[in-house]
Amino acid sequence: MAYLLAIALTLLAPAVAQASETVSYNDKLKEALPGFEMPAAWLRSHPPFRVVGNVYGVGGFDLATYLITSSEGHILINTGIEGSIDDISANIDALGYDIADVKILLSMQSHFDHTADLARIKEETGAKMYATAPDVRVLEDGGFSDPHFGGLETFRPIKVDRVVRDGEVIELGDIKLTVHYHPGHTEGSSSYGMKVQENGKTYNVLIANMGTINPGKKLLVEPTYPGVSEDFATTYRTQKAMPVDIWVAAHKSQYGFYYKYDRSKPYSPETFADPEGFVEAVTKLEAMYRVQLQQEAKEREAAVSN
Ligand SMILES: [Zn+2]
């Protein structure tokens, strides 16, 4: 019996090792998230563009990746889905920079459509992964413990090298990037802010994680995670109170990229200047949040009276 088991194990071992090396997370998503269809916009590439100053967009058609450059190396925020490393790298090249000079990796939210290739970029560049405390667990287990999309890995796990606090300033060369906890969308969702000077003007720039509520998420009745409703409320309140001149977000659709940006026009720091638009976008999300709270309260009452 032991002999047969040994044979079985030797036969199995190479197959298992091979499988784990060639695991495709894009394929695994079908199993992890039944009914999920990859939006076509997530597979499309997009040329790089300059947001303002030393902040560049190097991501895809909808999934946003940001590069902040300095003479001491760069900060890269988010990836797209698995495989997006190639387009991100090509976009960085096209700007005249090198992905090998990325020193710090950040994510705005630990969901696979923004984190899938962080581990590969870390391996290839030696960059350090920084993350907010509540997102560390999900990043390190590849989304397994995600309270909404978890149960199976949805992206390649990445080891976090340093935990960043709310309000902390990440410095690299002359980059000073402030971490803003904006939880709700994920437990550790965060935005990143910095000041950029252009033409004698100082702009408050926010790479904003918007408080969108994924379908099926529960706020009140059996909340997706304890405190999720309070987290969203805090995020809307603090975001509306922030001084924001220029903003971008994790999805191009969230900040009206295709209304604001015209590739045929020369670079202008005003392209993404939109202070009112930011407050409007947050206010809209907050209104949707309130509608969902009311619906859930009604459902709870109906359940009690039945
Ligand atoms: Zn998300």
Boltz pocket constraint, residues with backbone or C-beta under 6 A from the ligand:
constraints:
  - pocket:
      binder: B
      contacts: [[A, 109], [A, 111], [A, 185]]
      max_distance: 6.0
